[in-house]
Amino acid sequence: MTKILDGKKLSQSLALKLLKKIKKLPRKPKLVIIQIGDLKESNTYIRNKKNFAERIGVETIHKRYPNSVKESQIISYILKSNRDSSVHGIMVQLPAPKNFLIEKVLESIDPQKDVDGLTAVNTKHLFDNNEAFIPATAKGIVDLLEEYKIKLAGKRIVIVGQSSLVGRPAMLALLNKGATVTMCHKNTRNLEKETKRADILITAVGHPKLITTKHVSRNQIVVDIGINITKNKKIVGDVDYEKVSKVVKAITPVPGGVGPMTVASLFQNLIKAAAR
């Protein structure tokens, strides 16, 4: 029978552990969340983060800016937050509006407060397998698999989707755990052949039902990070869950899989920053 990798349940367990850690800190951790524009998805993600923060006793500052904001205005606020010793973490909710110089904004965050792990300094640390803030989704994937006692060292892992936010950081995080990782993308030939060879298949494309029973094999573990909104406003992943779940050994649901673990991972990074 297929095992469901329940990220929601695990994140609730992690929340209790984080709450205990926070109670031992000399002061309450504080996270600054910067939002540019008013994307519906971003509003949902930020609401989830603020709810989680409230549950574990973290203070959040939600700074909202219109799409028309200049990069310099946000950078000025970030630099001020960098200097504020009561602020332990700073993150910018992505995606940013088109034609916005988001890299310039992200690079203005103090790497010691970059709890989303997106600055060049933390990316280099991840690349070199040094101590760093691992991007929340990549960390969420690793933590989810390890919490379910799924061995990563020596495993063949195939990632579909090479985005700088999910696919690439996940590849590095899993390489650092001793896995053999193959990255697939839109130019990959014979995707079905590549995905079937995996011990663990991870997909992060944003294409509903991209992964079907043709792409998977028995005894495989499938991690679905895709988030797609259907016409009837239902959230679905990249995997044809109903059919694929009848074939594979274990699978994450969408929603309720990696998503909640991503939120928990962000706050694990924040508490690490606060403890410093």
C-alpha positions in Angstrom: 0.0 0.0 0.0 1.3 3.4 -1.0 2.6 5.6 1.9 1.5 9.2 2.1 4.3 11.6 3.1 2.2 13.9 5.2 4.0 17.3 5.4 1.2 18.9 7.3 1.4 16.4 10.1 5.2 16.7 10.3 5.1 20.5 10.3 2.7 20.5 13.3 5.2 18.3 15.1 8.1 20.6 14.2 6.0 23.6 15.4 5.9 22.1 18.9 9.7 21.6 18.9 10.3 25.1 17.6 8.0 26.5 20.3 10.1 24.9 23.0 13.3 26.2 21.5 11.9 29.8 21.3 10.9 29.7 25.0 14.6 29.2 25.8 15.8 32.2 23.8 16.4 35.5 25.6 14.0 37.3 23.3 11.3 36.6 20.8 12.6 36.0 17.2 11.4 38.6 14.7 10.9 38.1 10.9 10.5 40.8 8.3 8.4 39.7 5.3 8.6 42.1 2.3 5.8 41.8 -0.3 5.9 43.6 -3.7 2.5 43.8 -5.4 -0.7 41.9 -4.5 -0.4 38.4 -6.1 -3.1 36.1 -4.8 -0.7 33.2 -4.3 1.8 35.4 -2.4 -1.0 36.5 -0.1 -1.8 32.9 0.7 1.9 32.0 1.3 2.4 35.0 3.6 -0.8 34.2 5.5 0.5 30.7 6.1 3.8 32.0 7.3 2.2 34.5 9.7 -0.1 31.9 11.1 2.8 29.5 11.7 4.8 32.3 13.3 1.9 33.1 15.7 1.7 29.5 16.7 5.3 29.3 17.7 5.7 32.7 19.3 7.6 34.6 16.5 7.0 38.2 15.8 6.4 39.2 12.1 6.5 42.5 10.3 4.7 42.4 7.0 5.9 45.3 4.8 3.8 45.7 1.6 4.8 47.7 -1.4 2.9 48.4 -4.7 4.2 47.1 -8.0 5.4 50.6 -8.9 7.9 50.7 -6.0 11.5 51.6 -6.8 14.2 49.0 -5.8 16.0 51.7 -3.9 13.1 52.2 -1.6 13.0 48.5 -0.6 16.8 48.4 -0.3 16.7 51.3 2.1 14.2 49.5 4.3 16.3 46.3 4.2 19.4 48.1 5.2 17.6 49.6 8.1 16.4 46.1 9.1 19.9 44.8 8.7 21.0 47.3 11.4 18.1 46.6 13.7 19.3 44.0 16.3 15.7 43.1 17.1 15.2 41.7 13.6 16.7 38.2 13.1 15.4 37.4 9.6 14.5 39.2 6.4 12.8 37.7 3.4 11.2 38.9 0.2 8.2 37.0 -1.0 8.7 35.9 -4.6 7.9 36.1 -7.4 8.6 39.8 -7.9 7.0 41.9 -10.6 8.4 41.7 -14.2 11.3 44.1 -15.0 12.0 44.4 -11.2 15.7 44.0 -10.3 15.0 41.5 -7.6 18.6 40.2 -7.4 19.8 43.7 -6.4 17.2 43.7 -3.6 18.0 40.2 -2.4 21.7 41.0 -2.3 21.1 43.9 0.1 20.0 41.4 2.8 22.6 40.7 5.4 23.6 37.0 4.8 23.3 36.4 8.6 19.6 37.4 8.3 18.9 35.8 4.9 16.6 33.0 6.3 15.4 32.2 2.8 18.9 31.4 1.7 18.8 33.4 -1.5 21.8 35.7 -1.3 25.0 34.9 -3.2 26.9 34.3 0.0 24.5 31.6 1.2 24.2 30.1 -2.3 28.0 29.7 -2.4 28.0 28.1 1.1 25.4 25.6 -0.2 27.4 25.0 -3.3 30.5 24.3 -1.2 28.6 22.2 1.3 29.4 24.6 4.1 27.1 25.6 7.0 24.4 27.9 5.5 20.8 28.9 5.4 19.4 26.4 2.9 16.4 27.8 0.8 13.2 26.8 2.6 11.7 24.6 -0.1 15.0 22.6 -0.6 15.3 22.2 3.1 11.7 21.2 3.4 12.2 18.4 0.8 15.3 17.0 2.7 13.6 17.3 6.1 10.4 15.6 4.9 12.4 12.6 3.4 14.6 12.3 6.5 11.7 12.6 8.9 10.2 9.6 7.2 13.6 7.7 7.5 14.1 7.7 3.8 17.9 7.3 3.1 19.4 9.8 0.7 23.0 8.7 0.5 23.6 6.6 -2.6 20.0 7.1 -3.9 19.3 8.0 -7.5 17.2 11.2 -7.5 15.7 12.8 -10.5 14.5 16.4 -10.3 12.1 17.7 -13.0 12.4 21.5 -13.1 15.6 23.6 -12.9 14.3 26.8 -11.3 16.7 28.9 -9.2 14.1 28.9 -6.4 13.4 25.1 -6.1 15.1 22.8 -8.6 18.7 24.0 -8.4 18.9 24.5 -4.6 17.2 21.1 -4.1 19.8 19.5 -6.4 22.7 21.0 -4.3 21.1 20.1 -0.9 20.6 16.5 -2.0 24.1 16.2 -3.5 25.4 17.3 -0.1 23.5 14.4 1.4 25.3 11.9 -0.8 22.6 11.4 -3.4 23.3 11.0 -7.2 21.1 13.7 -8.8 19.9 14.1 -12.3 18.3 17.4 -13.4 15.6 17.3 -16.1 14.1 20.3 -17.9 12.2 21.3 -21.0 15.1 20.2 -23.3 15.4 16.7 -21.7 14.9 14.0 -24.3 12.7 11.0 -23.4 11.6 12.3 -20.0 9.8 9.1 -19.2 13.0 7.1 -19.4 14.8 9.4 -17.1 12.1 9.6 -14.4 11.5 5.9 -14.3 15.1 5.2 -13.4 14.8 7.3 -10.2 14.6 5.9 -6.6 13.2 9.3 -5.7 11.4 11.5 -8.2 11.0 15.2 -7.4 8.9 17.5 -9.6 8.7 21.3 -9.5 7.4 22.6 -12.8 4.0 24.1 -12.3 2.3 21.9 -14.9 -0.7 19.9 -13.8 -0.6 16.2 -14.4 2.7 16.4 -16.2 3.8 13.2 -14.4 1.7 10.2 -15.2 1.9 6.5 -14.6 4.2 6.4 -17.7 6.8 8.4 -15.8 7.0 6.3 -12.6 7.8 2.8 -11.5 7.1 0.6 -8.5 9.0 1.1 -5.2 9.6 4.7 -6.2 9.2 7.7 -3.9 7.5 10.8 -5.5 7.8 14.3 -4.1 5.4 16.8 -5.8 6.2 20.4 -5.3 4.1 21.8 -8.2 1.3 24.2 -7.2 -1.4 24.7 -9.8 -4.8 26.3 -9.5 -7.5 24.5 -11.6 -10.5 26.3 -13.2 -12.7 25.3 -10.3 -10.0 26.8 -7.9 -8.7 23.5 -6.7 -5.0 23.2 -5.9 -3.2 20.3 -7.6 0.4 19.4 -8.2 2.5 18.3 -11.2 1.6 14.6 -10.6 -1.6 12.8 -11.7 -2.0 11.9 -8.0 -5.0 9.7 -8.3 -3.4 7.3 -10.7 0.3 7.6 -9.8 -0.4 7.0 -6.1 -1.7 3.5 -7.0 1.7 2.6 -8.5 4.5 4.1 -6.4 5.8 3.2 -2.9 5.3 6.7 -1.4 4.0 10.1 -2.5 3.4 13.6 -1.2 -0.1 15.0 -1.5 -0.8 18.5 -2.9 -1.7 20.4 -0.8 -0.3 19.1 2.5 3.1 17.7 1.3 6.2 19.9 0.9 4.3 23.2 1.3 3.9 23.0 5.1 7.5 21.8 5.5 8.7 24.8 3.5 7.1 27.1 6.0 8.5 25.1 9.0 12.0 25.2 7.4 11.9 28.9 7.0 11.3 29.3 10.8 14.0 26.7 11.6 16.4 29.0 9.8 15.0 32.0 11.6 15.5 30.4 15.0 19.0 29.4 14.0 19.7 33.1 13.1 18.1 34.3 16.4 20.3 31.8 18.4 23.4 33.4 17.0 
